[in-house]
Structures are given as C-alpha cells and as structure tokens.
Amino acid sequence: MYVSITFGMISILAVCCQPYNKLFDKLLKLEWIFLPDDLEVSPDFFEYFLGTWKLLALDPTLWCVSAWNDNGKEALVDPSSPHLLHRTDFFPGLGWMLRRTLWSELAPKWPKSYWDDWVRQPEQRKNRACIRPEISRTRTFGKVGVSNGLFYEKHLKFIKLNEKFVPFTKQNLTNLLKDNYDVQFVKQVYESPVVTFQQLKSSSISGTGPLRIPYNTKDAYKRTAKMLGLMDDFKVIIYCFQNLTFLCSN
C-alpha cells in the first residue's frame, strides 16, 4: 500500500511526525511515499515505485527511492533512456519512498524546519544511497511556498518530466544492488576517455559514449558544474570515489 503524504519544510515536526507516526502504527505497511502537494507526476509514477520497492528490502545500503533527478534538465538527460536508474549518495527528495524501519529511525529526531538539508547530513544518511531516475518522475510547480521559490526560476522549472510509461515491475533491477552497481559503475568511469570541458564544448571529440572530466577540489567541481549547467551548490560534501568524476555523453 502506498500513501501520499504532504508537508512543507517549516514546522515539520508539528505538522508531520505525530499524525504520520499514528498512520505507520495503524496501517502497519512497510513502504511509504512522501509526495509534496506541489508536484506533477509522470504516467509511470506508481509503476516506478512498485518496481523498486523490493530493492529497499534486499539492500541495506539503500535507504530511499526518489522520483527526482536534481540535474534532470532536458539538455542534461538521455531522452532515449526513460528506463535508466542510478544510485546516488545525495538525497534527491521531491517524491520519495522509504521503509517503515527508516521512519522509525528518523521520526524521533525529525527537525522542526528544513528537514531535507537535515536528511542529507552524514548522521542521518550513514553512507546509505538512494535510487533516482535518469528522467524525473515528478516536476514541481511550487514557485511560491515555504521555500520562497528558491532556485525555481533558475533551475527547478526546467526539470524534464518523463512522458513514457516504463514497466518497471517487469524489469530485472538487481543491477542497482550495491555489489552489482559499483562494479559496473567503476568500470564505466575508468574506461571512459578523459577530456576537458573545452574539448567537449568545441565538439572536437570523435566517437560516441560517456566521457570523463575529473576534479579533485570543491572549487574545481563548482567551476565545471557551472559550465555544464549542473547544480553547483554544496549542502553536504560527500567524500567518495563516485564524486570525483563528471560523466558526460558525447
């Protein structure tokens, strides 16, 4: 069973935790979807969650499934791959599923404001990852709200919403389990040719497939992210090999 739960960032403890604790206790369901009320959803929104919920039970290194891609602008995604899913160390939010056990862990210390930044902190994340799609299954129209339209005009309104139905419940998604995913991810990263942004921009690179732009400092990341049109803000710095490379399609 999936229940849509809506809340904003301010006074979240008073608005959210007490009534939803009662819902968890009463309905005794294992997975829940948190869906803010300013989101439009894709045709396969529920199919996406129905196809991925088992991954949360199978893999203790996962703690959520998100419908959102923070860098899901049309120019930054592969429109031919609506089926493509990724693991991410950064909590995306904006339509996400968690297990009852995770709620039991987080609810007693849920903050009164800005819960999304709080969730991303290492003390909550505990080196766990989320599943997120290549093409978002949600799109926000919440220009005005508790976040005061932060990033909406600059970024959020350009996120592409998936329009194609993908039968996730009929797909084998075990490639997203950590032991399988990390092997393939590392292989793809280090087999990809190293290029500079200038080479990418000049279209002087022959062939097709992913390319690699390494970085090793926060400033280098921010410069390259800005040039590529990616979100360049730092909320929580995650140190791991996955975050040392940009993968770009040629």
Backbone bond lengths (Angstrom), bond angles and torsions (degrees), N, CA, C in turn:
res aa  C-N    CA-C-N  psi(-1)  N-CA   C-N-CA  omega(-1)  CA-C   N-CA-C  phi
1 M - - - 1.461 - - 1.530 109.71 -
2 Y 1.324 116.04 139.55 1.452 120.89 179.94 1.519 109.04 -121.22
3 V 1.303 117.02 132.75 1.452 122.49 -177.89 1.521 108.45 -120.72
4 S 1.318 116.87 129.75 1.452 121.38 177.04 1.518 109.34 -82.52
5 I 1.323 116.13 124.34 1.452 121.90 -177.22 1.517 108.42 -122.12
6 T 1.328 117.75 127.99 1.456 120.37 -175.87 1.512 110.84 -119.36
7 F 1.352 115.25 141.11 1.449 120.09 174.38 1.516 109.55 -166.70
8 G 1.328 116.26 159.72 1.447 121.32 175.39 1.509 110.35 -99.75
9 M 1.339 116.58 -172.12 1.451 120.49 -175.60 1.518 112.95 -86.67
10 I 1.326 117.59 -23.74 1.459 120.20 -175.46 1.534 110.84 -93.20
11 S 1.323 116.58 142.03 1.464 122.62 -179.97 1.526 111.52 54.16
12 I 1.311 114.87 39.31 1.454 119.55 -173.91 1.522 111.60 -67.29
13 L 1.314 116.83 -33.20 1.458 119.22 -177.09 1.519 110.76 -65.36
14 A 1.326 116.40 -45.22 1.453 119.42 -178.58 1.521 111.91 -70.35
15 V 1.322 116.96 -36.95 1.461 121.00 -175.91 1.515 111.42 -78.47
16 C 1.319 115.31 -35.45 1.459 118.92 -166.28 1.515 115.23 -105.43
17 C 1.303 117.00 -58.28 1.459 118.90 -160.32 1.521 114.85 -63.08
18 Q 1.319 118.14 -45.76 1.457 118.91 -175.25 1.532 112.65 -63.94
19 P 1.344 119.95 -51.35 1.468 118.58 -179.94 1.521 113.02 -65.58
20 Y 1.342 117.86 -34.54 1.457 118.91 -177.18 1.522 111.59 -78.38
21 N 1.304 116.85 -27.46 1.461 118.53 170.70 1.524 109.99 -59.90
22 K 1.339 116.17 -41.54 1.460 120.41 179.44 1.523 110.75 -65.84
23 L 1.340 117.07 -38.34 1.468 120.06 177.93 1.515 110.88 -63.27
24 F 1.341 116.89 -45.81 1.460 120.15 178.08 1.525 110.72 -58.44
25 D 1.324 115.69 -44.23 1.460 119.60 -177.83 1.526 111.91 -67.28
26 K 1.324 116.98 -36.92 1.457 120.82 -175.34 1.531 112.34 -78.56
27 L 1.345 116.44 -45.22 1.461 119.81 -173.55 1.526 113.16 -86.44
28 L 1.333 116.48 -22.83 1.457 121.34 174.55 1.530 112.95 55.96
29 K 1.317 117.11 36.22 1.451 120.83 177.16 1.528 109.81 -91.88
30 L 1.322 116.05 154.06 1.457 120.46 -172.81 1.522 113.68 -89.85
31 E 1.335 118.54 -28.87 1.453 121.66 -178.08 1.522 110.28 -125.83
32 W 1.320 115.33 143.21 1.457 121.71 -179.92 1.517 109.32 -134.83
33 I 1.334 116.54 147.05 1.455 122.32 173.77 1.520 108.83 -108.37
34 F 1.315 116.61 125.86 1.454 122.51 173.62 1.523 108.15 -96.92
35 L 1.315 116.36 116.13 1.465 121.24 -173.50 1.523 110.17 -128.77
36 P 1.337 118.72 104.91 1.468 120.40 175.69 1.525 111.17 -58.66
37 D 1.332 116.42 153.33 1.458 119.55 -172.83 1.526 113.85 -84.84
38 D 1.329 117.99 7.46 1.462 120.13 177.04 1.532 111.43 -111.44
39 L 1.336 116.19 31.50 1.461 120.92 -178.25 1.524 111.54 -117.15
40 E 1.320 115.42 140.42 1.461 123.04 167.34 1.521 107.28 -96.75
41 V 1.318 117.92 141.56 1.459 120.34 -176.02 1.528 110.83 -115.12
42 S 1.322 115.55 156.29 1.463 122.31 -178.77 1.528 110.60 -79.17
43 P 1.333 118.02 166.08 1.470 120.92 178.97 1.528 113.41 -61.41
44 D 1.328 116.71 -26.05 1.466 119.69 -178.29 1.523 112.00 -108.79
45 F 1.317 117.14 25.89 1.468 121.37 -178.02 1.524 112.04 -55.51
46 F 1.327 117.28 -53.90 1.463 120.09 -178.45 1.525 111.48 -72.71
47 E 1.316 117.06 -32.60 1.467 120.45 175.75 1.525 110.09 -61.59
48 Y 1.314 116.41 -38.49 1.466 121.74 178.10 1.529 110.96 -59.57
49 F 1.311 117.03 -47.29 1.455 120.25 -179.30 1.528 112.05 -73.11
50 L 1.325 116.86 -34.99 1.467 119.49 176.59 1.527 111.28 -64.32
51 G 1.328 116.13 -32.25 1.462 119.74 -179.57 1.512 113.95 -80.42
52 T 1.323 117.60 -21.14 1.466 120.24 -173.54 1.525 114.92 -108.58
53 W 1.336 117.83 -10.10 1.468 118.29 -172.86 1.527 112.59 -62.29
54 K 1.334 116.76 -30.92 1.465 119.44 -178.66 1.526 111.97 -65.84
55 L 1.333 116.72 -26.52 1.458 119.75 179.91 1.532 111.05 -62.05
56 L 1.336 116.83 -34.68 1.462 120.38 179.03 1.523 111.45 -65.04
57 A 1.320 116.06 -33.26 1.462 120.22 179.41 1.529 111.47 -78.24
58 L 1.326 116.15 -31.96 1.465 120.80 -175.33 1.524 113.50 -82.05
59 D 1.341 116.89 -29.09 1.464 120.47 -169.48 1.529 110.27 -124.93
60 P 1.326 118.59 106.78 1.464 121.29 -179.37 1.527 113.32 -69.26
61 T 1.338 117.86 -10.31 1.465 120.19 176.96 1.523 111.54 -85.32
62 L 1.330 117.18 -0.48 1.463 121.67 173.21 1.515 109.19 -104.13
63 W 1.339 116.22 142.07 1.469 117.72 176.52 1.507 113.01 -127.69
64 C 1.327 119.34 -6.52 1.450 119.41 175.45 1.524 110.47 -161.65
65 V 1.313 114.67 163.26 1.464 122.61 168.96 1.518 106.33 -122.44
66 S 1.319 116.71 124.86 1.461 120.96 -178.23 1.524 110.64 -111.89
67 A 1.323 115.62 146.64 1.460 121.43 177.81 1.526 111.73 -88.79
68 W 1.307 117.87 0.99 1.465 122.46 -166.68 1.527 111.94 -115.52
69 N 1.329 115.79 140.67 1.461 122.96 170.82 1.523 107.62 -114.10
70 D 1.323 117.66 113.12 1.464 121.39 -177.22 1.521 112.62 -59.77
71 N 1.324 116.65 -27.99 1.461 121.19 178.81 1.525 110.86 -111.58
72 G 1.328 115.59 39.60 1.455 121.27 -173.06 1.514 115.79 -90.11
73 K 1.340 118.17 28.94 1.462 120.15 174.90 1.521 109.70 -64.43
74 E 1.313 115.44 151.37 1.463 120.14 -174.06 1.527 112.64 -56.16
75 A 1.326 117.59 -37.35 1.458 121.16 -178.61 1.527 112.86 -74.95
76 L 1.334 116.89 -10.70 1.463 120.33 -174.57 1.525 113.46 -108.85
77 V 1.317 117.68 -3.76 1.465 120.04 -178.80 1.526 109.90 -113.22
78 D 1.314 115.38 164.11 1.464 121.71 176.52 1.521 108.40 -92.82
79 P 1.328 118.07 104.42 1.471 120.04 -175.17 1.525 113.10 -67.00
80 S 1.326 116.81 -16.11 1.466 120.24 179.62 1.522 112.39 -87.35
81 S 1.346 117.53 1.18 1.469 120.64 -175.25 1.526 112.56 -126.92
82 P 1.320 117.96 58.59 1.475 118.84 177.59 1.529 112.37 -66.03
83 H 1.342 116.52 -16.05 1.464 121.70 179.77 1.529 112.62 -83.33
84 L 1.333 117.20 -12.71 1.459 121.47 -170.73 1.526 111.29 -75.36
85 L 1.337 116.21 129.52 1.463 123.00 178.55 1.520 109.54 -124.39
86 H 1.327 116.28 153.50 1.455 122.18 -177.28 1.524 110.51 -132.52
87 R 1.329 115.69 160.04 1.459 122.17 165.09 1.516 107.99 -95.82
88 T 1.330 117.05 143.75 1.457 121.49 177.57 1.514 110.20 -139.95
89 D 1.327 116.38 143.62 1.460 121.85 176.00 1.519 111.69 -83.64
90 F 1.329 117.13 -9.71 1.462 121.84 -177.93 1.517 109.30 -101.97
91 F 1.323 116.67 127.77 1.459 120.83 -178.85 1.529 110.07 -70.86
92 P 1.361 119.18 115.83 1.459 121.01 -176.42 1.529 114.13 -80.54
93 G 1.332 117.90 -40.32 1.465 120.83 -177.92 1.515 112.35 72.46
94 L 1.342 116.56 -154.55 1.467 124.97 178.27 1.526 112.84 52.30
95 G 1.309 115.26 57.18 1.459 122.68 -177.89 1.508 109.17 100.29
96 W 1.330 117.50 92.40 1.461 119.34 -173.95 1.523 110.86 -145.78
97 M 1.314 114.56 153.71 1.462 122.31 -177.10 1.529 109.53 -115.35
98 L 1.320 115.28 137.94 1.449 121.13 175.63 1.520 109.72 -135.44
99 R 1.311 115.53 165.71 1.452 121.08 177.47 1.526 110.24 -91.24
100 R 1.293 114.05 157.37 1.467 120.88 177.45 1.530 111.16 -56.60
101 T 1.321 116.99 -38.06 1.459 120.39 -178.84 1.522 111.35 -63.85
102 L 1.336 117.43 -35.89 1.465 119.99 178.36 1.526 110.53 -69.93
103 W 1.330 116.02 -40.90 1.462 118.70 177.03 1.529 110.82 -59.32
104 S 1.321 116.69 -41.82 1.464 120.76 179.00 1.524 110.81 -61.91
105 E 1.323 116.61 -31.88 1.461 121.58 178.78 1.530 112.05 -74.00
106 L 1.335 116.79 -41.08 1.467 120.79 -172.57 1.523 113.90 -90.11
107 A 1.322 117.60 -33.48 1.467 121.21 -171.47 1.534 113.90 -55.63
108 P 1.333 119.72 -42.62 1.470 118.59 -177.09 1.524 114.21 -62.54
109 K 1.317 118.11 -21.87 1.472 120.28 -178.81 1.523 112.45 -118.24
110 W 1.351 117.53 17.55 1.467 121.82 -178.14 1.531 110.30 -59.91
111 P 1.346 118.44 132.74 1.472 120.98 -174.65 1.524 112.66 -77.40
112 K 1.321 116.24 165.21 1.456 121.58 179.80 1.527 112.23 -82.31
113 S 1.325 117.96 -14.87 1.466 120.59 -179.82 1.524 109.97 -154.51
114 Y 1.332 114.60 157.36 1.467 123.08 175.36 1.530 112.49 49.37
115 W 1.323 113.53 54.04 1.464 120.11 -176.96 1.519 112.24 -64.67
116 D 1.358 117.64 -29.91 1.466 119.25 -176.26 1.531 111.45 -67.25
117 D 1.347 117.48 -39.97 1.459 119.73 175.15 1.525 110.70 -66.35
118 W 1.305 115.59 -38.32 1.471 120.53 179.59 1.527 111.13 -63.06
119 V 1.322 117.30 -42.40 1.461 121.29 -179.10 1.524 111.17 -61.62
120 R 1.322 116.70 -30.62 1.468 120.57 -176.61 1.522 113.18 -78.64
121 Q 1.308 117.60 -9.45 1.454 119.85 -178.66 1.534 110.83 -68.81
122 P 1.341 117.25 147.56 1.470 121.03 -178.41 1.520 113.70 -55.50
123 E 1.334 116.78 -31.93 1.467 119.98 -178.11 1.526 111.54 -64.64
124 Q 1.318 117.02 -28.39 1.462 121.28 177.72 1.530 111.27 -92.60
125 R 1.324 115.80 -44.40 1.471 119.53 -173.90 1.529 112.43 -67.85
126 K 1.322 117.04 -40.72 1.464 122.68 177.18 1.529 112.24 52.54
127 N 1.331 115.77 45.09 1.464 123.18 176.84 1.526 113.73 63.43
128 R 1.323 116.45 19.08 1.465 120.06 177.31 1.522 110.38 -91.94
129 A 1.316 116.24 155.89 1.464 122.39 -175.47 1.524 110.95 -114.91
130 C 1.326 114.96 166.30 1.463 122.64 173.24 1.524 109.55 -117.01
131 I 1.310 115.61 154.69 1.460 121.66 168.41 1.524 107.49 -91.25
132 R 1.326 117.19 137.43 1.464 120.54 174.97 1.526 108.34 -142.75
133 P 1.326 117.62 153.66 1.457 121.06 -176.90 1.526 112.58 -87.27
134 E 1.321 115.85 157.00 1.459 120.70 170.28 1.528 109.94 -61.87
135 I 1.332 116.57 -46.20 1.454 122.22 178.72 1.528 108.10 -112.83
136 S 1.310 116.24 125.66 1.462 121.16 -172.74 1.526 112.39 -59.26
137 R 1.327 114.63 145.42 1.466 121.57 173.48 1.519 111.55 -98.95
138 T 1.308 117.43 2.99 1.463 122.12 173.30 1.520 108.90 -135.45
139 R 1.328 114.82 156.95 1.466 121.39 173.47 1.517 107.59 -144.75
140 T 1.314 116.11 132.77 1.459 119.57 -176.59 1.521 111.86 -90.20
141 F 1.323 115.43 141.77 1.458 120.92 170.63 1.529 109.28 -117.77
142 G 1.325 115.33 17.55 1.465 121.40 -176.04 1.511 113.30 -86.32
143 K 1.329 117.32 66.86 1.456 120.80 177.65 1.515 111.33 -65.26
144 V 1.326 116.37 -37.63 1.459 121.11 179.79 1.515 108.22 -112.76
145 G 1.323 117.30 128.13 1.456 120.25 179.88 1.506 110.39 175.68
146 V 1.333 115.83 -158.16 1.458 119.69 -175.22 1.519 112.87 -64.75
147 S 1.338 117.91 -22.81 1.463 120.05 179.33 1.519 112.30 -90.65
148 N 1.351 116.67 3.48 1.461 122.23 176.82 1.527 112.34 59.09
149 G 1.329 117.72 32.82 1.458 121.15 176.19 1.515 114.05 70.94
150 L 1.345 117.46 18.00 1.449 121.85 -178.09 1.521 111.07 -55.70
151 F 1.325 117.01 123.96 1.468 125.20 176.91 1.528 113.95 69.80
152 Y 1.325 119.35 -2.12 1.468 118.66 -173.52 1.522 111.73 -62.85
153 E 1.332 116.80 -54.94 1.462 120.05 -176.61 1.524 111.60 -66.28
154 K 1.309 116.07 -33.59 1.456 120.96 -177.13 1.512 112.65 -80.17
155 H 1.328 116.82 -32.57 1.467 118.16 -167.96 1.529 114.07 -139.43
156 L 1.318 117.31 -55.87 1.458 120.32 -166.26 1.527 114.11 -61.99
157 K 1.317 116.48 -37.12 1.466 118.17 -175.50 1.533 112.47 -70.73
158 F 1.334 117.28 -10.87 1.465 120.86 -179.01 1.526 112.95 -95.05
159 I 1.326 117.74 -1.10 1.465 120.10 179.93 1.529 109.58 -67.74
160 K 1.314 115.13 130.45 1.468 120.79 -178.06 1.524 110.29 -80.52
161 L 1.317 116.83 133.21 1.463 122.39 175.95 1.523 109.41 -95.81
162 N 1.311 116.89 130.84 1.459 119.98 178.82 1.526 111.50 -61.05
163 E 1.331 116.54 139.05 1.457 121.67 -178.79 1.525 112.99 -115.99
164 K 1.324 117.14 -8.10 1.455 121.45 -176.96 1.529 110.61 -103.45
165 F 1.314 116.58 136.02 1.467 120.27 178.29 1.529 109.34 -78.84
166 V 1.326 115.79 126.15 1.463 121.79 177.69 1.530 107.95 -113.73
167 P 1.337 118.62 123.96 1.471 121.00 -177.80 1.531 111.89 -79.08
168 F 1.320 116.50 72.98 1.460 120.42 -175.41 1.525 112.68 -61.57
169 T 1.314 117.76 -30.24 1.466 119.55 -178.91 1.522 112.33 -67.61
170 K 1.327 117.13 -15.32 1.460 121.17 179.84 1.522 112.27 -102.97
171 Q 1.328 117.06 3.13 1.457 121.01 -177.60 1.516 111.70 -102.45
172 N 1.328 114.95 151.07 1.461 121.28 173.69 1.524 108.22 -87.01
173 L 1.324 116.53 111.51 1.459 121.40 -175.38 1.528 112.78 -107.16
174 T 1.321 116.25 17.87 1.463 119.04 -178.47 1.524 112.71 -67.83
175 N 1.326 117.51 -13.06 1.471 119.89 174.48 1.524 111.77 -63.85
176 L 1.352 117.20 -15.57 1.461 121.55 -179.75 1.522 113.22 -88.97
177 L 1.327 117.39 -7.40 1.459 119.91 174.23 1.524 108.53 -67.70
178 K 1.313 117.10 144.35 1.462 121.75 -168.87 1.532 113.53 -52.92
179 D 1.313 117.49 -49.28 1.464 119.83 -175.92 1.526 111.93 -61.71
180 N 1.315 116.57 -34.51 1.463 120.55 178.61 1.526 110.84 -79.37
181 Y 1.318 116.51 -44.36 1.464 121.05 -173.77 1.527 112.20 -66.58
182 D 1.329 116.56 -45.26 1.464 119.39 -175.63 1.521 111.91 -61.99
183 V 1.305 116.47 -39.78 1.470 119.78 179.89 1.521 110.67 -61.35
184 Q 1.318 116.74 -47.87 1.460 120.84 -178.33 1.529 111.54 -70.07
185 F 1.327 116.27 -36.63 1.461 119.94 -179.39 1.525 111.21 -65.59
186 V 1.320 116.29 -48.47 1.465 120.10 -179.82 1.526 110.35 -62.26
187 K 1.318 116.37 -40.00 1.467 120.80 178.94 1.524 110.25 -61.77
188 Q 1.321 117.14 -45.68 1.458 120.96 -179.81 1.519 111.66 -64.15
189 V 1.340 116.77 -42.50 1.464 120.60 -179.03 1.516 111.09 -60.90
190 Y 1.323 116.86 -52.11 1.455 119.62 -170.72 1.524 113.50 -84.97
191 E 1.318 117.45 -6.20 1.463 120.04 170.74 1.525 111.56 -94.42
192 S 1.327 117.07 -5.57 1.461 120.90 -179.53 1.528 110.22 -83.86
193 P 1.339 117.85 138.09 1.472 121.01 -179.84 1.532 111.33 -62.67
194 V 1.321 116.36 140.63 1.459 122.12 176.79 1.527 108.85 -84.25
195 V 1.335 116.01 129.14 1.463 121.25 179.25 1.528 108.73 -135.93
196 T 1.321 115.52 168.67 1.454 121.21 172.35 1.526 108.87 -101.77
197 F 1.330 115.76 163.63 1.456 118.70 177.02 1.521 110.96 -62.74
198 Q 1.328 116.90 -36.42 1.455 120.82 179.70 1.530 111.29 -61.49
199 Q 1.336 116.78 -41.42 1.464 120.28 176.70 1.519 111.08 -63.81
200 L 1.322 115.99 -41.46 1.466 120.73 179.95 1.524 110.46 -64.16
201 K 1.317 116.21 -43.65 1.456 121.19 -178.09 1.516 112.00 -66.81
202 S 1.319 117.77 -34.75 1.463 121.54 -177.31 1.520 113.51 -79.69
203 S 1.338 116.06 -5.62 1.475 121.20 -178.96 1.529 112.07 57.24
204 S 1.317 116.23 32.85 1.464 120.70 -178.77 1.523 112.62 -91.75
205 I 1.335 116.21 6.28 1.464 120.54 -176.35 1.522 109.13 -97.01
206 S 1.308 116.60 128.41 1.455 120.84 179.00 1.521 110.74 -89.87
207 G 1.321 115.75 159.34 1.455 120.71 177.95 1.515 112.11 88.58
208 T 1.328 114.80 179.82 1.461 121.42 179.60 1.520 109.66 -129.04
209 G 1.321 115.88 171.69 1.456 120.03 178.11 1.506 112.03 107.64
210 P 1.335 116.88 178.83 1.473 121.23 -176.06 1.521 112.34 -70.35
211 L 1.326 115.32 149.93 1.455 123.99 176.10 1.518 108.70 -125.75
212 R 1.325 116.68 160.17 1.467 120.52 -174.10 1.525 110.44 -121.89
213 I 1.336 115.80 128.92 1.467 122.01 173.62 1.525 107.49 -118.81
214 P 1.327 118.40 100.07 1.471 120.19 -177.60 1.531 112.09 -72.19
215 Y 1.340 115.62 155.30 1.465 122.28 170.85 1.518 107.48 -149.07
216 N 1.321 116.04 156.54 1.468 118.60 -177.36 1.516 113.76 -139.14
217 T 1.328 117.59 5.29 1.456 120.42 175.84 1.526 109.28 -137.36
218 K 1.319 115.18 161.99 1.452 120.66 178.14 1.525 111.20 -61.57
219 D 1.337 116.58 -42.79 1.462 119.85 -179.54 1.523 111.55 -65.14
220 A 1.334 116.52 -38.82 1.466 119.67 178.59 1.520 110.52 -64.90
221 Y 1.320 115.89 -38.71 1.460 119.34 176.59 1.524 110.91 -61.63
222 K 1.313 116.50 -48.87 1.457 120.48 -176.20 1.528 111.45 -62.58
223 R 1.333 117.34 -40.04 1.464 120.51 178.94 1.523 110.88 -63.21
224 T 1.324 115.70 -47.54 1.464 119.28 -176.90 1.516 111.25 -70.41
225 A 1.326 116.88 -39.98 1.461 120.13 178.64 1.525 110.72 -60.46
226 K 1.312 116.56 -42.18 1.462 120.49 179.41 1.518 110.87 -63.51
227 M 1.317 116.90 -40.97 1.459 120.48 179.89 1.526 111.88 -66.56
228 L 1.335 115.80 -32.72 1.464 120.34 -179.14 1.525 112.96 -85.96
229 G 1.335 116.21 -6.86 1.457 119.62 -178.69 1.506 113.96 82.42
230 L 1.346 117.47 19.56 1.466 122.43 -179.97 1.521 110.32 -91.59
231 M 1.324 116.52 161.51 1.464 119.81 172.60 1.520 108.34 -63.20
232 D 1.327 116.44 130.57 1.457 119.70 -175.89 1.523 113.13 -116.82
233 D 1.337 117.03 9.30 1.456 118.78 -179.44 1.519 110.73 -82.47
234 F 1.327 116.37 148.28 1.453 122.33 178.86 1.519 108.93 -108.65
235 K 1.305 116.65 117.35 1.459 120.97 173.35 1.521 109.67 -101.67
236 V 1.323 116.06 -50.43 1.458 121.71 174.08 1.514 107.03 -136.43
237 I 1.327 117.58 127.84 1.457 121.22 179.50 1.518 108.33 -83.71
238 I 1.326 116.02 123.46 1.456 121.83 -179.57 1.521 108.04 -108.52
239 Y 1.307 116.23 117.31 1.445 120.38 -178.50 1.526 109.80 -96.70
240 C 1.317 116.15 108.70 1.462 120.52 175.12 1.513 107.64 -167.02
241 F 1.342 117.15 164.80 1.456 120.08 -172.61 1.510 111.92 -63.23
242 Q 1.338 118.82 -27.11 1.454 120.45 -178.99 1.519 111.83 -62.44
243 N 1.326 118.65 -23.84 1.451 121.30 -172.75 1.522 112.89 -102.34
244 L 1.312 117.39 21.78 1.451 120.13 179.80 1.521 112.58 -106.18
245 T 1.320 117.53 5.98 1.455 120.47 -173.79 1.527 110.87 -147.74
246 F 1.329 115.59 138.07 1.445 121.30 165.86 1.517 107.71 -91.51
247 L 1.322 117.45 131.54 1.462 121.17 171.11 1.517 108.11 -103.68
248 C 1.321 117.21 122.42 1.459 121.55 -177.57 1.523 108.74 -123.03
249 S 1.319 115.78 145.43 1.457 120.16 175.75 1.513 109.55 -88.40
250 N 1.323 115.27 138.92 1.458 120.10 178.99 1.524 109.51 -95.03
